């Protein structure tokens, strides 16, 4: 038997403790410690609209007043800043939402920054326009470029927020009224902080917001000298070896979306629930407009939708040539038919809705459905087996009448799929015989909510790939 000892020395840094202060916003002007930073004109603050509170108004603006770094750096969010004191500290504030719309998208609360480009934000988040959407505000911890790193559910319209610095680690928490503190998670910033304060950022194209801050309080944290920790490890090489579990190892394959040869799921359409921002054409990503002539408008609709929180709307004033949306790049296999569904609703006399499968100008199959009224209707469709392999097929959904068509969700799968799973993937996994399967795995688990997998498949929140 061998025996040895490890002496672990845990010593805190010797920086001086922070000096505490409290800002109640009772005066006619901001305390000199603060800097009101507004990179883009529009957001304002007031100390008189609600005496004793800081009121921040962020108006509507295309793409919002955001702070992010993907696909390109954006630094437009208003911030109330002050310098970071030395040592460890605790920042506490009460933040209350005053005005926002069901279509607003925002994140407001406490922040600490290592630079103008890199912020850690903890506060009230609402993103109905994002894939997956939200029904109500929640508390989110985000770092620039890492969306929804930590989330706390429950009512988040009036919260007491806490952001605590311990070395390079930041701990966040919240409290509702006089209730208990709720832990929101931790994050480690490798670079030293430069400033802290309050931030309000909006994104996408939703209506503006107004929020109030009752107080901001900085509390210094005393640093502790930790005594050495002695640990003894004993290894007995003569002991009987334990039996190894057959589940000690397995295969791991992160085949998200269309990765790993197309992914395990048989869905052929991308962005089938029309999530995310639209381009200049007014059509959601992965789709293209059909018949985009004068009198026809395309727009995402986050007020009338089937799957949270957006649908695709096509409106035309007068009857005419076919208009609608299409998605190309589909691969068809010889002898394998297709099954699908379309969830849609209408206003006006739009006439029949055509669902057409094309290979170039050749019509491989077409089905027509009639929407009886303004309620959401789910229509199943099938297409015959093609007599050859087809690369670059297109699915088109169009109408010729006058009025509006909302498309909430579309699905298209090979007829030989099994419960939505690709037949070839099922056979491959069966041949491998893995000891275990897991879902979700790796980083997916951090942002996956099991509640999102409940209910009709086409009505579940979208997940951006």
N, C-alpha and C positions, 0 to 999 in steps of 0.2 A: 504494500500500500504506500502511496506517495501522498505527502501533505505539504502544502505551501500556503503562504499568506499573501494577500494583496492589500496594500494600504492605499485607499482612495482619498485624495485630498480634494475637497470641494471648498473653494474659497471664492468669495464674491469680490467683484471689482471694488477699488477703493475710491470711487468718485464721490463727490460731496452730495448730500441729499438735496432734493428739489425743495424750492420754497413754495408753500401753498398759497392759494388765492381763490376767491369766488367772485363770479360776475353774475349779477342779478338783473342787469339791463334796466336799472331804475332811473338812470340819468338821462339828460337830453341828448347826450352824444356817447359814442363808444369810448371805452377806456383806451388810453394811448397804447396799451399793450397790443391792441388788435390791429390787424390790417385786413381791410375788405378788398379781396382780390377778385376782380371781374375781368377775365381775359377777353370776353366778348360782350359788347353792350347789350343790355336787356334786363337781366336780373337786378332787383333792388331789395333794400331792406328798410325797415321802419322801426323806430322805438316809440312811436306815438300812436300807431293804429290800435295797439293793445298795450297800454301802459304796464311796465314790468316784464314785458316779453319782447324778444327780438322776433320780428316778423319778416320772413323772406318770401319774396314773390319771384317765381320763375315763369316767364311767359311762354306761350307756344312758339316753337321754331322748328323748321324742317331739320330732322335728325337730332333735335334737342340741344341742350347745353351739357354735353357729355364729357367724361374724362375716361379715356380708354386707349388701347394701343393696337387694336386689330380691326381692320387690316392696316391702318395707318394711325400714328399717334394723334390723339385728339385731346386738347387741353382747353375746355371752354366752360367748365363747371365753376360757379361762384363758390368762394371759400372765405370763411372768417378765420384768420390765422393768427397765431402768436408763436413765438420761438419756443423750442423745447428746452426745459430746464435740465440741468445735470442730474444724474442719478435715476432712480426708479420712481414711478409716480402712478397715480390713479386719476383718470379723467372721468367725470360723471356729469351728465346733462339730462334734462327732461326735454323731449322733442315731441311735438304734437302736430298731427296733420290737420289742416284747416279746410283746404279746398283741393279737390282733385276729381277727375272724371274717370268713369270706368275704362276709358281708353288711354288714360295717362300712363306714362312709364317713367319711374323715378327711383332714386336711392338717396335718402337724406339721413344725416346723423353725424357721428363723430368720425374724425379721420386723423391719421398721422402720416407724414410724408417724409421719405428719405431724399426726395428731389421733387421738382415740379412734375416730373413724368411718372413717379412711382408713389402711389398712395395705398394705404390700408384704410378701408372704410367699413364702419359698423353702424348699421342703422335700419331704417324703415324702407323696405324694398317692395316695389310693385311693378311687375313686368307682364301685363296681359298681352302685349304685342310680341313677346318672345315665344319661340317654340315651346310648347307645354303650357305656357300661359300661367296665370294665377287668378283665383277668384277673389282674393283679398290680400292686402299688404301683409308681409311677414318681416321678420328680422333676419338680415343677411350680413355675413362677413365676406367681403371681397377684397382682393388685392388687384391692382391694375393688371388686366389681362387674364385674371382667374375668376370667372363668373361663378357666383353661388358657392364659394368655398365651404362655408358653414351656414346652416339655416336653422332658425327656430320658428316653428309654427305658432298659431294662436293669434289673437287680436293684436295688431301692431299699429294702431292709430294714435296711441298715446303711451309712450314708453319712457322709462328712466333707463338710460344707457350707461354702461361702464366699460371703459377701455383701460387696461392695466398693463404697464410696462414692467417686466422683470428681466433685467439683462437685455438680451436681444429678442426675448419672447414676449408676445402680446396676448393677453387673455381678455376675452370679452364676455359680458353678461348683460342681463336685462332684468327689470322689475316692473310689474304692473301695479301702480298705486302703492299700497302698503304691503303687497305680497312679498314672497320670498324671492331672493335672487335666483335667476335661472342661468346656468352656464351656457355660453354660446360657442365655445371652442377656443383654440389657440392658433397662433401663427408666428413664425420666426422670420424676422427681417435681418438679413446679413449686414446691410448698410446702416450706419447710425442715423437716427431721426433728426430732421432739421426743423420741423414745425408741426404743430397740432392745432386742432380746432373743429369747426363745423363745416360741413359741405352739403350742397344740394345739387344733384345732377339729374338731368332728364335725358331721354334717348328715344329713338324712333320719332314718330311724327304725332304723338298724342298731345292732348290739350295740356296747358300749363298747370302749375300747382302753387299752393301757398302752404307754408309750414311755420310754426312758432317754436321758439326755444325759451323756456322759462329761466333757466340758469345754466351756467357751466362752472364746474368746480374742479380745481386741481388739488389733489391731496398727496403730499410726499410720502414715500414708503421708506421706512427705516431699513437699512441694509444689515444683514446678519452675517456674522462670521460662523461658518459651519465647522464643527470639529472633524478631525480625521475619522474616516469610517474604515474599520478593519474587517476584512472578510476572510474566512478560512474555507478552502476548497479541498476535499479529500477524494482521491480516485483509487478505487480498488480494482485492479486488473484481473483478479482471481474470481470475482463474482460471476454468477451464472448470467449469461446474456439473455436479455428479454426477447421474446418473439417479436418479430417485426410485423406490423400491420400491413395487410395488402393494400391499404389506402394511403400508404406513406408517400406515394408518388403517383402522378398521372400526367395526362397531356393538358397543356394550356394553349389555347388558341384564341386570341382576341380578334374575332372576325366581325367587327362592328360595321353596320351599314352594308356597303357593297365591297368591303375589303375581303381578302383571302378568297379570291376567285368568285366574287359576287355575293358573298355572305350566305349564312344558313337559311335566311328567310326568303320565301319565294316571290315576294312582292317585286314587280317589275318597274313600278313607277317611283320616281323620286319626288319628295315633297308632296305626297299625295293628299295632304290636308291643307295645303296652301299657306304654310306658316312663314313667318319672317317678313322682312321688308320687301316691297316691290321695286322693280327697276323703273326706268323712265317710261316704259310702256304701260305701267300700272298693273302688271301681271307678276304673280309670285315667282320666285326663283325656280328654275327647272322647267317652267312652262313658257309658252310663247303665244302671242295674240294671233287670232285668225280674223280677218276682215276688219282691220283697224283703220276704217275709213271715217270720213266726216260723219258725225252723228252717232258714233259708237264710242263709248268710254269704258275703260277697264280700271278697277280699283280694288285693293284689299279692303275688306269690311270687318272691323273688330267690334261692331255693335250687333250685327246679324251674323251668327256663325253656328255651325253644328259641332265641330270639334274645337275645344278651347285653343286659341281665342280669336280665330280669324277664318273668313271665307273669301272666295274670289267672286267679285260681282262684275257682270257685264251688262251694260245698259245701252239701248238704242231707242231713238225717238220715233223712227219710222221703219216699217218692214223693208227688207231688201235682201242683199246677198248674205250668205251664211256668215255668222260671226261667233266667236267663242274663243276657246283655248286649245292648245295642242302640246303634246310632248313627244319628241322624237328619240332616236337612238335605241329603240327597243330591239331585242334579239329574239326571233321566233325559231322554234325547232320543227323540223319536218315531222308531220304526223302527230304533233301535240297541240291540242286545242287550248283555248283560253277561257277562263271564267273571271268575272269581275262584278263590280257594283258601282253605282253612281248615287250619291246623296245630294239632292238639289231641291230648290224651291223657286217659285217665280212670282212676279207681279206683272199684270198686263197680259195681253194676248200674244205671247211669244210663239205659240204654235208648238209642234212637236220638237223634241230635242233629239238630235242625231248623235250617236256614238259610233264613230267610224274608225276602222283599222286600215291603214294604208301602207303600201310599199311603193314609195315614190308617188306616182299618180294612179297606181293600180289599187282599186278597192278590194281588200281581202275579206272584208266583212263589215256590215253596217246594221245597227239596231236603232230603232226609234222608240222613245218613251214619251208619255204625256203626263205632265204634272197637273193634277186636277185643281189645286188651289195654292194658297201661300204657305202651307205647312211643309216642313221638310219631308221629302219622300225618298225612300231607299229602293232603287230599282236594280235587280240582278240582270246581268247580261252575259252572253256566251258568244264565242267566235269559233268557227270551224277550224279543223286541223289544216294547216297549210301544207301544200304538196311539195314544199322545198324549204330549206333553211333560208331565213330572211335576216339580214343585218341592216339596221337602220330603219325599222318600221316606225310608224307614227300613230298615236292615238289622238283623235280629234273629237271635241265635244262642241257642238254648234247649234244655233237656232236661227230662224229667218224672220220671225215676227217682231212686233214692237213691244217693248217693256224691259224688264230686268230679270236676269237669271243669276241666282246665287248657287255656286258649287261648293258644297261643304267638305266632301271627301270623295276620292275615287280610288278604286283598287283594280289591279289586273295581275292575275297569276296564271302559271301553266296549269292545265287541268289535271296533271298527274301529281301535283303537290299533295302532301299529306298533312292536313290540318294547318296549312299555311307554310309548312317546312319543305324545303327542296328535297325531292326524292333521292337525288344522288348523294346529298349530304347525309341523309338518314342512313343510307346503305354504307357509306364510308365509315361513319361512326360505329355502326353495328359491327363492321368487320374489324375495326381497331379494338373494340371491347374495352373502353376506358374504365378504370376503377371508380371514377367519380365524374360528375358533371356539375358545373356551378353557374349560377346566373343570379345577379350580375357578377362580373369579376373585375379585378384590378381597379382602375380609376373610375370605372362606370359606377361602382357601388357607392361612391361618395355623393353622386348627384342623382341616384335612382331612388324613386319612391314607389313602394309596392302598391300604393293606392292608385297610381297611374295605370296599373295593369288590370284594373277592375272595370267591368261594364262592357258595352258593345265596342268592338275593336275600332270601328271607324269614329267613335265618339270619345276615345281616350285622348289625352293631351299629346300633341306631336313632340317628338324628340329630334333635335337638330343633329344631323350626322356631320 
